Amino acid sequence: MKKFINKLNIVLLIVFLSASACTKEEYSFGDLSAPAQLTLQTVIQGVNASNLNGDGTGKVSVTLASSNTINYKVDFGDGQTQMLSPGTVVYKYTTPGTNEFTITVNAIGKGGTTSTISKKIKVFVAFEIPSAIIAGLTGGTSKVWVTDNGADAHFGVGPSASFFPDWYTAKPNERDPEMYNDEITFTKDANNNINMIVDNKGLTFMIGAATSYYGFSGGDGNYALNTGGSKKLIFMDATSASTTANSTRIQFTVPGNGIINAGVGSTTYEILSVSATKMNLRTIGADGNAWYQKLKVK
């Protein structure tokens, strides 16, 4: 009898241990409510009546808010994704020009629950001017330039397919002195934009083929042109067939009448070369020819 009881106790113990081993411990995640009241607000830097898509910096303030949220996964629509906390972050877009981006936010809550919101924005990003060009034109702040009248070929013309004034090059001090007193000031602002002011002392030399372009009539000569005050230059990669052997491959457009020094009927200038003290520009005039100007620091 005693042996039977011992065997029975052993069997009961085995059954108890087996039952205990099969019992699973339960865990609770608590409330698994998905993030709610998700909002996405954006402010494009520099938006105003003249710059509807921003000031060209590409900077956008993105503000995220919601309830029941641990963090956010944000796709900025330009191939870049970041994990962010609630609040505001300043994101910088870098694609030049005016482009539309869709910002998509996944708010992540407990247990991986998510809520999603999207918003389309249109952002203007100015071309990022190479630092060597900024340094050459402005010295980091501002520089005043004048015609390099002591240099050979300080003014010249050639065919549009060439990058040298094959047809005519001005000899030192050969042109009208009025052409040599213009002052061109290039100034860099805090966002690395470059503005230009031209002081033509009241008169600008124009080629006869371009006088009508500026609202005058007549042949080569000096004309009382209003140069228009400070202008924000628009930079981009050169669109000509130049190479790095004969050009910096950077060009800029002058808003308005396009005047820098001599008036040849154009607004876009390619920087063939620029240093701390010298600059060589090329532009296609109203006559379809390539015109050249050499400048020096005053």
C-alpha positions in Angstrom: 0.0 0.0 0.0 2.8 2.4 0.9 4.5 1.7 -2.4 1.2 2.5 -4.2 0.9 5.8 -2.5 4.5 6.8 -3.4 3.9 5.9 -7.0 0.7 7.9 -7.0 2.5 10.9 -5.5 5.1 10.6 -8.2 2.5 10.5 -11.0 0.7 13.5 -9.5 4.0 15.4 -9.3 4.7 14.7 -13.0 1.2 15.8 -14.0 1.6 19.0 -12.0 5.0 19.8 -13.5 3.7 19.1 -17.0 0.8 21.4 -16.5 3.0 24.1 -15.2 5.4 23.8 -18.2 2.5 24.2 -20.6 1.2 27.4 -19.0 2.2 30.4 -21.1 3.0 33.7 -19.5 0.8 36.5 -20.9 2.0 40.0 -21.7 0.0 43.1 -22.3 0.8 46.0 -24.7 -1.8 48.2 -23.1 -3.8 50.5 -25.4 -2.9 49.9 -29.0 -4.8 52.8 -30.4 -3.2 54.2 -33.6 -1.8 57.7 -33.6 -4.7 60.2 -33.9 -5.1 63.9 -34.8 -2.1 63.7 -37.0 -1.1 67.1 -38.6 1.6 68.2 -41.0 2.4 71.9 -41.4 5.0 73.3 -43.8 6.5 76.8 -44.2 8.8 77.4 -47.2 11.4 80.0 -46.3 11.2 83.3 -48.0 7.7 83.0 -49.5 6.2 86.4 -50.4 4.4 88.0 -53.3 7.5 88.0 -55.4 8.8 84.6 -54.5 5.8 82.3 -54.3 7.9 79.1 -53.9 10.6 80.5 -51.6 13.8 82.5 -51.6 15.9 79.9 -53.3 17.5 78.4 -50.2 15.3 75.3 -50.5 14.6 75.4 -46.7 11.2 74.2 -45.5 10.1 74.1 -41.8 8.1 70.9 -41.2 6.0 70.7 -38.0 4.5 67.3 -36.9 2.0 66.8 -34.2 -0.4 64.0 -33.1 -1.5 61.9 -30.1 -0.5 58.4 -29.2 2.7 58.7 -31.2 6.2 57.5 -30.4 8.0 58.9 -33.4 7.6 59.7 -37.1 9.0 58.3 -40.3 9.1 61.2 -42.8 9.6 60.8 -46.6 10.4 64.2 -48.0 9.6 63.3 -51.6 13.2 63.7 -52.9 14.5 60.3 -52.1 15.4 61.2 -48.5 13.7 59.6 -45.4 14.3 60.5 -41.7 13.0 59.3 -38.3 11.8 62.3 -36.3 10.4 63.2 -33.0 7.3 65.5 -32.6 8.0 69.1 -33.2 9.6 71.2 -36.0 12.6 70.4 -38.2 14.1 72.5 -41.0 14.7 70.4 -44.1 16.8 71.7 -47.1 15.9 70.6 -50.6 18.8 70.7 -53.1 17.3 70.0 -56.5 17.8 73.2 -58.6 14.8 74.9 -60.0 11.1 74.9 -59.0 10.0 71.4 -58.2 7.0 69.7 -56.5 7.5 67.3 -53.7 5.1 65.1 -51.7 6.0 64.8 -48.0 4.6 61.6 -46.5 4.5 61.1 -42.7 4.0 57.8 -41.0 3.2 58.4 -37.3 4.2 55.3 -35.3 2.4 54.4 -32.1 2.5 51.5 -29.6 3.0 48.0 -31.0 3.8 49.5 -34.4 0.4 51.0 -35.1 0.6 53.8 -37.7 -1.3 56.7 -39.2 -0.3 58.4 -42.4 -0.6 61.9 -43.8 0.8 63.5 -47.0 1.2 67.0 -48.4 2.4 68.4 -51.7 4.7 71.5 -51.7 6.4 73.4 -54.5 9.9 74.7 -53.7 12.3 76.9 -55.6 16.0 76.0 -55.2 18.5 78.4 -56.6 21.5 77.0 -58.4 24.3 76.5 -55.9 27.0 78.8 -57.2 30.5 77.2 -56.9 32.5 78.7 -54.1 35.3 79.6 -56.5 32.9 81.7 -58.6 31.6 83.4 -55.5 35.1 84.1 -54.2 36.2 85.4 -57.6 33.3 87.7 -58.2 32.8 89.1 -54.7 35.8 88.1 -52.6 33.3 86.8 -50.1 31.6 90.1 -49.6 31.7 92.7 -52.5 34.0 93.8 -55.3 33.9 96.6 -57.8 35.0 95.8 -61.4 35.8 97.9 -64.4 36.9 97.3 -68.0 40.4 95.9 -68.2 41.3 98.5 -70.8 45.0 97.9 -70.6 44.7 94.3 -71.8 44.6 93.0 -75.3 41.2 91.8 -76.4 39.4 93.6 -73.5 36.5 93.9 -76.0 36.0 91.7 -79.0 33.7 89.6 -81.3 33.8 86.3 -83.1 31.5 83.6 -84.5 29.0 82.0 -82.2 30.7 78.6 -82.6 34.0 79.9 -81.3 35.2 80.8 -77.8 37.7 83.4 -78.9 37.1 86.9 -80.5 38.5 85.7 -83.9 37.1 88.7 -85.9 38.1 91.6 -83.7 40.1 92.3 -80.5 40.5 95.7 -79.0 44.0 96.9 -78.3 44.8 98.5 -75.0 42.9 101.8 -74.6 41.6 101.6 -78.2 37.9 102.2 -77.4 36.0 105.3 -76.4 37.1 106.4 -72.9 33.4 106.4 -71.9 33.4 102.7 -72.1 36.1 102.5 -69.5 34.5 104.4 -66.6 31.6 102.0 -65.9 31.7 100.4 -62.5 30.1 96.9 -61.9 29.7 95.9 -58.3 29.1 92.2 -57.4 27.9 91.6 -53.8 27.2 88.3 -52.0 24.3 88.0 -49.5 23.9 85.7 -46.5 22.4 83.0 -48.7 25.2 83.1 -51.2 23.1 84.9 -53.8 24.9 87.4 -55.9 23.5 90.8 -56.7 25.0 93.3 -59.2 24.8 97.1 -59.6 26.1 98.8 -62.7 27.1 102.5 -62.5 27.4 103.6 -66.1 28.0 107.3 -65.2 25.0 108.1 -67.3 26.1 106.6 -70.6 26.5 103.1 -72.0 28.3 102.1 -75.2 26.2 100.0 -77.6 26.8 98.3 -80.9 24.5 99.5 -83.7 22.9 96.0 -84.0 21.7 96.3 -80.4 20.5 99.8 -80.0 16.8 98.9 -80.8 17.0 96.2 -78.2 17.5 98.9 -75.5 14.9 101.2 -77.0 17.2 103.5 -79.0 18.0 104.0 -82.7 21.4 104.6 -84.3 24.8 103.1 -84.8 27.7 102.3 -82.5 27.9 104.9 -79.8 27.1 106.0 -76.2 23.5 106.2 -75.1 21.8 107.4 -71.9 20.6 104.1 -70.6 19.1 103.6 -67.2 20.9 100.5 -65.8 18.2 99.7 -63.3 19.7 99.5 -59.8 20.5 96.3 -57.9 19.7 93.0 -59.7 19.8 89.5 -58.3 21.7 87.4 -60.8 20.5 83.9 -61.9 23.3 81.4 -62.1 23.3 78.0 -63.9 25.5 75.6 -65.7 26.6 76.9 -69.1 24.3 76.0 -72.0 27.0 76.6 -74.7 29.3 74.0 -76.2 32.3 75.2 -74.1 34.5 72.8 -72.2 36.5 73.1 -69.0 39.5 73.9 -71.1 38.1 77.2 -72.3 35.4 78.1 -69.7 34.3 77.7 -66.1 31.1 76.2 -67.5 29.1 78.6 -65.3 26.8 81.3 -66.7 24.5 83.9 -65.2 21.5 85.9 -66.4 21.0 89.6 -65.7 17.3 90.5 -65.2 16.0 93.5 -67.1 18.0 95.0 -69.9 21.0 92.7 -69.2 23.6 95.4 -69.2 27.0 94.7 -67.6 29.2 97.1 -69.5 28.9 97.3 -73.3 25.4 96.8 -74.7 25.4 94.1 -77.3 21.7 93.0 -76.8 22.0 90.1 -74.4 21.2 89.1 -70.9 23.2 85.9 -70.3 26.9 85.8 -69.8 29.2 82.8 -69.6 32.2 83.2 -67.2 35.1 82.0 -69.3 37.6 82.7 -66.5 37.6 84.5 -63.2 40.3 85.1 -60.6 40.8 87.4 -57.6 41.5 90.3 -60.0 40.5 89.4 -63.6 37.4 88.2 -65.4 36.6 87.2 -69.0 33.0 87.1 -70.1 31.3 85.8 -73.3 27.8 86.5 -74.5 25.7 86.0 -77.6 24.6 89.4 -78.9 21.5 90.5 -80.7 23.4 90.0 -84.0 24.0 86.3 -83.2 27.7 86.8 -82.7 29.8 86.0 -79.6 31.0 89.1 -77.8 33.7 89.3 -75.2 34.5 91.6 -72.3 37.5 91.5 -70.0 37.1 93.1 -66.6 39.5 93.8 -63.7 39.0 94.8 -60.1 39.0 98.5 -59.6 
